[in-house]
Amino acid sequence: MDKKAMHMWAFWLVIIGAINWGLIGLLDLNLVNNLLGGWPVIERIVYILVGISGLYLIVDKKK
């Protein structure tokens, strides 16, 4: 995967994570859990990917 595509995937995953945390803080609504609650393994993978994406963007920004 080229760097631009990787950056876009990471960007959108971080946006999803930020919106989810905002909804949790404001409305006590976990959107990821509501959408994927029936598949806890997939939900956990989404959370892991959001975290990895955040780290990727931090490291990429420092370069």
C-alpha positions, -999 to +999 in steps of 0.1 A: +000+000+000+014+034-009+021+060+018-008+083+007-034+055+010-020+044+043-022+080+056-058+083+045-068+050+061-051+061+094-067+096+091-103+082+088-098+056+115-086+084+139-116+105+129-139+076+137-122+071+170-125+108+179-162+109+170-168+078+191-150+093+221-169+125+217-202+107+216-192+086+247-184+118+266-214+138+255-242+113+252-228+081+268-232+065+234-206+041+221-212+041+184-186+014+176-202-009+201-237-001+189-227-009+153-205-039+160-218-051+194-228-084+179-192-090+168-170-083+198-138-095+181-144-071+152-152-043+176-119-050+194-100-050+161-115-016+152-103-002+185-068-016+179-067-002+144-078+032+157-049+031+182-024+020+157-036+047+133-031+074+159+005+062+166+011+060+128+000+096+124+022+108+153+053+090+139+045+102+103+041+138+115+075+138+132+093+127+100 
